[in-house]
Every structure is written in structure tokens, then in C-alpha cells.
Amino acid sequence: MKKLILLTITIFLFSTSSIARTSYYKNAYVSVAHLHKVFEKVKRNSDVSEKALANTFAFYEKNRYRKRLSPDYIAVADYTKVALHKRLYIINLHTGEVSRYLVAHGVNSGPKYGRVISAGNLKGSLKTPTGFFKVGDKEGITTKKRYKYLSIYGLEWENKNARERQILLHTASYVSTAGRSYGCFAIEPKDKYQIFSKLKRALLYSYTGV
């Protein structure tokens, strides 16, 4: 009986720690089975919307090769949460670790300090777009306000105007006080290195719940 108990405990410990002990080969795609383990780990240990998480992993599994998405990270901007909640979730696909950061929403998408109540794709709407995006890999600086940025490319019909609208992932000092953007994914300047280094070519899901 004691041997059976010890064997059961050993199997449990092996299964729960297998993600952490898997060899970490950066720039190499993980298996589908490993993706499912990472999904379950993040679902257990994070407050990101489960629906948003499931949508992101499903899209990534189906499109990672065809869209040439990063093999290392995916991200969810969970706009069902309020502005001062760290609602940009960056997920390490090898370890299942989650890093969280502030991210602003569009000025016409919801109130300051609030959540997104209206998403938009039209040029001039000043609204946060919704759906799946691929983050670019070349850093730049905007001409007027000197924001540091990465480009964003819409992967669906509902966000096809992202490039025309000049939707970017960029730094902005107003993010720390729940300021709003013109529709861009604005982040704190202090988080620029951590976010940019992880999200180049990565899948980004803008989840608004509306």
C-alpha cells in the first residue's frame, strides 16, 4: 500500500512539474501537447479571461506556422478589465510563465480608469480594435510625440484597417495614470524593453468582450 501511495505521488509531481523541467529551446516551436499543458497552467494560475485564453491558444495552434508567429510568446490584452489593472498578459510558451503590464485603451472605447465598452475598426474612430494581430519586429520612433513603437498587423476582417489607422504598440507616459490612446496599444515607457523583446513577431489578441 505504501509503495502504491509513493508511486501515485511521484506520478502527480512529475505531471505538474513537467512544463518547468522541459528543455527550453528558444526560437523552436513547442508541440501541441505542450501547448495544451501551458494553457492549463495559465488558466489555473492567472486571472486572464478564460474565453480570451482559449481563443488565443486555438488561433495560435492553427496559424503559428502559416502566419510565421513567434514560437516563444503570445499575448492577450484583456480589455474586460479596468485600465489600472495590469491587463496585458504575455505568456511564455515554453514555461507557462505569465508577465503582466498596463496597457491603455482608445479614448472613444471607454472611460478613463474604466474598461472597453466599444471597439472599432474605422479610421478616425479613436477606438481600440479587437481580434488577432501580429506584432512587427522592427522598432521605430513616431515623428511628433517621439513614442517608441512596434507596428501591429491585423489578421482578421474585423481589424483589417489597423495598418491604415496606424495602430501601434507604443510607449506613452500617460499609461500609468490610466490615460487613453487614439486606439493604439500604449504601454508604460519603463516596460518597453521587456515587452518589445518578447513580442516581436508574436500573436497579440485584443479581447474586449463586446
Secondary structure as GFF3:
##gff-version 3
##sequence-region A 1 210
A	DSSP	alpha_helix	2	21	.	.	.	ID=ss1
A	DSSP	alpha_helix	32	45	.	.	.	ID=ss2
A	DSSP	alpha_helix	50	63	.	.	.	ID=ss3
A	DSSP	beta_strand	73	78	.	.	.	ID=ss4
A	DSSP	beta_strand	88	92	.	.	.	ID=ss5
A	DSSP	beta_strand	98	101	.	.	.	ID=ss6
A	DSSP	beta_strand	131	141	.	.	.	ID=ss7
A	DSSP	beta_strand	148	154	.	.	.	ID=ss8
A	DSSP	three_ten_helix	157	159	.	.	.	ID=ss9
A	DSSP	beta_strand	168	171	.	.	.	ID=ss10
A	DSSP	three_ten_helix	173	177	.	.	.	ID=ss11
A	DSSP	beta_strand	185	187	.	.	.	ID=ss12
A	DSSP	three_ten_helix	189	191	.	.	.	ID=ss13
A	DSSP	alpha_helix	192	199	.	.	.	ID=ss14
A	DSSP	beta_strand	203	207	.	.	.	ID=ss15
###
